[in-house]
Amino acid sequence: MTTPLLSESVETLRDPLPILFLTVGHAGGKLIAHLPKRVPELSYVAVDTDQASLAALPYERKILLGESLNGGLGTGGNLELAEQSLAESEDQLYSLFQGFKVVLIVAGLGGGTGGGLGPLLADRAREAGLVVLSALVQPLEAEGGTRRNLAESALSAYREASDSVMLFPLDTLKINEDASMLLSRLLKRCGMEIGRALGGLAVLLRSGWMIPLTLQDVVQTMKRADGYCRLVAVSADGENRVASLLDQLFTHPLIDNGSLLAHSGGIVMGILCGPNTPVAELEKISFEIQRVLRSDADLKIGVAQDDRFGQHVALVVMVAEQWSAKTVPLSVVEAETLKEKQHGEATEGEKEEGYKKLVQPEIELAANAKSKGRFKGIAPTIVEGADLDTPTFIRRGLRLSFHKELSS
Amino acid sequence: MAHPIAVLEIGTSEVRVLVAEPREDGLLMITGVGRYPSSGVRKSEVVDFENAKICLKKALLEAEENAQVSIQEIFMVISGDHIRQANNRGTVNVLSPDRIITAEEREDVMETARTLNLPHDQEILHSICGKFYIDDQADGVLNPDGMEGSRLSLDMLILFGQSNRLRNMFRLAEEAALEVTEVAFAGLCCGLSVLTPQQKEVGAILIDLGAGTSDYVVYSDKVIALAGSLGVGGDHVTNDLAAGLNLSTSQAERLKVKYGASMVDLSSRGRRISIPPETGFRAKDVLSRDVNTIIHARMEEVFELIKAQMDKDVKRKNFGAGVILTGGGAQMARIQDLASRVFQMPCHIGYPRDISGLALPSESPEFASTVGMLKYGMRAGASSAKGPFIGNFIRKMFGKP
């Protein structure tokens, strides 16, 4: 049996990290409108340029921007107007971030307020010393080229202004085999997934850890992924809870049926469970997930326990989508640090040698398998020094699973 | 009725011949298709002349029988990673007293921009007009006629390739008693075949995933901003699978076509695939995850290399139409998802448009380049029966009048 990750029973947690949920624009506000009821201990503020849209939201604090410029009618996708609206309310915004350490911005990317004003707010929050995590909803592909171009620009702006960007593409949440799926259902589903994931993340970050996972762990891992990540939360209870949890994760649409997890270079995973959860179950979750990851993936795991979770186990997983640079195995970094301490800084050649030693056995193993095959003896394809006729998985040092030969 | 046009592509996996008749409404009706598995071609280049010749003749014969025509002249699609691009800017002074730019100045600047010093073993295949710039204006225009200025510049995208490798292709056609009327780069042909004018206008990245090469053309800011060919294709995927899983090439090819996907799907993580035995290779079970990990690594690299080239060479990156994939590789499971992930934009499969007649070419992205060449041929106002249109390139290569 599965239950929602968060329930109304979740109350004040130990050593809380002050987190502000800031919704920007119509989409942002509407998508997580159910969250204050479920996780009431967090702070919520909605910012919009559209008075009517703002009035319909359930948040305790709401800020209408740019009323004198647009009469409270929104920006209509006009980024300049969004910017002017912000400039008009600087004083109001300054006090907004006081007392918080983290701001979780929730916005849709296709509009003027969420796409134009949101990154500016993220920038202000950073200036105020907060860690900025942005949860952004990408519009449907069917919404057209102009909106998509707007969304792309907005995304770039968010990347600049945020410590980590979490993407929720609406298209991934469509149920392909269900042609009758209503738009309202899709948006509701999106809201539920975002709420579950962000609420889960917030609860985890504020929990008492048995195996620690800090906010900086999250931020640093995601930074190495160039800021893009997908965030999912799943939960289960009952006898087969571990299997159910893993099945939910591995078939989750937001991580593309687990594909993104399998190909990702950086993963942050938080397990939240009750005090009676056996170590064997936690190990099983961890090992099963590690088994499907890339051999060079940077995985950070934390475990938090909370009495109120009883028989439930929940998983919050952040999956990095794109790496800006090659992952350097930790052991090389440690070896370099040690060497630096003992003998001064390692030379570039020595670093390279250290890295080669680590990946060499796998490369040699695969290289023995006549890797160039049919391209032997013909002009090689060389790009930036790499011989592309040699299999990519060998050059990248990817590990393959064991495969068993059968007798014919 | 208009004369039929015939197109030849000597691909790495297959030799294809298409015959079509231009219809009165401007569309093409496919009347003949000839296909034969390639032998002696690697990375879109001839490595075994005799074998390649046999394959060409077989495909030609099939197309002739199919279309009930005798083919003597042919339009040829070419590719290969020797095909390179250069951006050349030409500038001329506007000499008229009123400084109004006329068609004459436009022609002059085109000629200047087209002039590129290449090594003696290279030949220009295409010169494609980009934007015109008047004086020091940062924003270019597509047509400067009637505008005022003292200096007119033009960015020209020039595609060139190695003469001897191109000649091998022509010699092959000659051996089959064919005269090559005109040649065009496969990537450009695919653009003609599958993209709508709207897609070109809002910007698109077109990638033709062939067996030997991956050709790409990037439309941005209403012009072709980048075109090229990467010497990696579906053959490399097959080779990677054979090397990684210790299979024969044919076992690996079947595995790729039947079970391969560009993304690892964890919902089927423990799934095993049984490979039947083959001479010299035993039967075995392989994990679906291993197969897809190998394919993913290769295809991801292909997309990443094209993206890196694009990031380097394309100034204005507006791609409202996203990524469009053609070629046999576009039929691989989940290739769209991978491209979408690497380029961070939507991806579609491109099918040849505006054709009728035999169904196969319009139903398969594999035919994008050959159908595009048919359109190129039709646009050139040529027919393969009489009065061939001899392009600059052919004239230079064979010294025709």
Interface residues (C-beta under 8 A of the other chain):
Chain A: E141 G145 T146 R148 N149 E152 D171 F250 T251 D256 N257 G258 S259 L260 L261 A262 H263 V292 E321 Q322 A366 A369 K370 S371 K372 G373 R374 F375 I378 A379 T381 V383 L388 D389 P391 T392 F393 I394 R396 L398 L400 S401 H403 K404 E405 L406 S407 S408
Chain B: R42 K43 V47 D81 V202 L230 G231 V232 D235 H236 T238 N239 D240 A242 A243 G244 L245 N246 T249 M263 V264 D265 L266 S267 R269 S274 P277 R282 A283 K284 D285 V286 L287 R289 D290 T293 I294 H296 A297 R298 E300 E301 L305 N318 G320 A321 R334 D337 R341 Q344 M345 P346
